Amino acid sequence: MRTLLEIVRDLIIIATGIVGSAFAVYKYRKSREAEGVLQLEIDVDIHKYTAKNLVNVSIKVRNVGKAASFISSDVYKLGLLMVRRVRCPDGDCHIRWEQLENQKLIDDVEFMDTYGSEYPDEPIIFEPNTSETYSVCFSTDYSGPLWIRAELMDKDEYCWITNKLIILPKPQV
């Protein structure tokens, strides 16, 4: 006949085995369900042409994660390039993006829209360790500081944002 101590010991061993197995399955599934991590980079080339500045903005989208990232067809139009003039008030101050809403230099540009026109119902997939570059060109006679922002939303509705501050020179006449 088994004693009460042996029964308790067996129950503890069984419970430990179940908890350990559940933890192992959890860790395995987490490692297999790694997330894609997108990194956005902005590169700007400025060319002087007559009385205007021609600006070429390149947006590089790179997946630095361990899994593919999907940009579904219903949200790739939320991949926006936004350009705002920066007006610096007298004295030192903190400047926030939201303060510059009425300082748009150009309308917001859906930079991934060229892909969507070719494949309107297909998601955009960024495999791990790959990148894709999108370009937006515009002209302006404005000279001074610009705040350029690119943002992109993935299928999980996580928004990836990058910013760059540049100064446009005075165009030559």
C-alpha positions in Angstrom: 0.0 0.0 0.0 1.3 3.4 -0.9 1.7 6.0 1.7 0.3 9.5 1.5 3.9 10.9 1.0 4.5 8.7 -2.1 1.2 9.9 -3.6 2.0 13.6 -3.0 5.5 13.0 -4.5 4.0 11.4 -7.6 1.6 14.3 -8.1 4.4 16.9 -7.7 6.5 15.0 -10.3 3.5 14.9 -12.7 2.6 18.6 -12.2 6.3 19.5 -12.7 6.4 17.5 -16.0 3.2 19.2 -17.3 4.4 22.7 -16.4 7.9 22.0 -17.9 6.4 20.7 -21.1 4.0 23.6 -21.4 6.9 26.0 -21.0 9.0 24.2 -23.6 6.1 24.4 -26.1 5.6 28.1 -25.3 9.3 28.9 -25.9 9.3 26.9 -29.1 6.2 28.6 -30.5 7.6 32.1 -29.6 10.9 31.4 -31.4 8.9 30.2 -34.5 6.6 33.2 -34.4 9.3 35.8 -34.5 8.1 39.2 -35.7 9.2 41.2 -38.6 10.9 44.5 -37.7 10.8 47.2 -40.3 13.4 49.9 -40.4 12.8 53.1 -42.5 15.6 55.3 -43.8 15.3 58.6 -45.7 17.9 59.8 -48.1 17.6 63.2 -49.8 19.3 64.5 -52.9 18.9 68.2 -53.7 19.5 69.5 -57.2 19.4 73.2 -58.2 17.5 73.9 -61.4 16.9 77.5 -62.5 14.8 79.2 -59.8 13.8 75.9 -58.1 15.2 73.1 -56.0 14.5 69.6 -57.3 14.3 67.2 -54.3 14.6 63.5 -54.6 13.5 61.7 -51.5 14.4 58.0 -51.3 12.6 55.9 -48.6 14.3 52.6 -47.9 12.2 50.0 -46.1 14.3 47.2 -44.6 13.2 44.1 -42.7 15.7 43.6 -39.9 13.5 41.1 -38.1 13.5 37.3 -38.1 10.2 36.9 -39.9 8.5 38.3 -43.0 6.5 41.5 -42.6 3.3 42.0 -44.5 1.8 45.3 -45.6 -1.7 44.3 -46.6 -3.5 45.9 -49.6 -5.9 47.9 -47.5 -3.1 49.7 -45.6 -0.2 50.2 -48.0 -1.8 53.5 -49.0 -1.0 54.6 -45.4 2.6 54.6 -46.4 3.1 58.4 -46.5 5.8 60.8 -47.1 5.1 64.1 -45.5 7.1 67.4 -45.9 6.7 70.3 -43.5 8.4 73.7 -43.4 10.0 74.5 -40.1 9.4 78.0 -38.9 11.6 78.8 -36.0 10.2 81.3 -33.5 12.4 83.8 -31.7 14.3 82.2 -28.9 14.9 78.6 -28.0 11.9 76.2 -28.1 10.8 72.6 -28.6 9.3 71.9 -32.0 6.8 69.1 -32.4 5.6 67.5 -35.6 1.9 68.3 -34.8 2.7 72.0 -34.6 3.7 72.0 -38.3 0.4 70.7 -39.7 -0.4 74.0 -41.4 3.2 74.2 -42.7 2.8 71.6 -45.5 5.2 72.2 -48.3 3.6 69.6 -50.5 0.5 67.3 -50.0 1.2 64.0 -48.3 2.4 61.4 -50.9 1.4 57.8 -50.8 4.9 56.5 -51.7 3.9 52.8 -52.0 1.0 53.6 -54.4 3.0 52.5 -57.5 3.1 48.9 -56.2 -0.6 49.1 -55.5 -1.5 50.2 -59.0 0.2 47.1 -60.5 -1.1 44.5 -57.9 -4.1 46.1 -56.1 -5.2 43.1 -54.1 -1.8 41.6 -53.2 0.0 42.3 -49.9 3.6 43.7 -50.0 5.9 41.2 -48.3 9.3 42.1 -46.9 11.3 39.0 -46.3 13.9 39.0 -43.5 17.2 40.8 -44.4 15.7 42.4 -47.5 15.0 46.0 -48.5 13.0 47.9 -51.0 13.5 51.6 -52.0 10.8 54.0 -53.0 11.4 57.5 -54.5 9.4 60.7 -54.4 10.5 63.7 -56.4 9.2 67.3 -56.0 10.2 70.8 -56.9 10.0 74.0 -54.9 11.2 77.5 -54.8 11.2 77.4 -51.0 14.6 77.7 -49.2 15.1 76.9 -45.5 14.6 74.1 -43.1 12.3 71.1 -43.9 11.2 68.3 -41.7 10.6 65.1 -43.8 8.7 62.2 -42.3 8.0 58.8 -43.7 5.6 56.4 -42.0 4.3 53.0 -42.8 1.7 50.7 -41.2 2.1 46.9 -41.3 -0.7 44.2 -41.2 -0.8 44.3 -37.4 -1.5 48.1 -37.6 1.9 48.9 -36.1 3.2 52.3 -37.4 6.9 52.6 -38.4 8.1 56.2 -38.6 11.4 57.9 -39.5 12.3 61.6 -39.6 14.9 63.7 -41.3 15.6 67.4 -41.1 17.2 69.1 -44.1 17.9 72.7 -45.2 17.1 73.7 -48.8 19.5 76.3 -50.2 18.3 79.4 -52.0 17.8 78.5 -55.7 20.0 80.3 -58.1 18.2 82.5 -60.6 
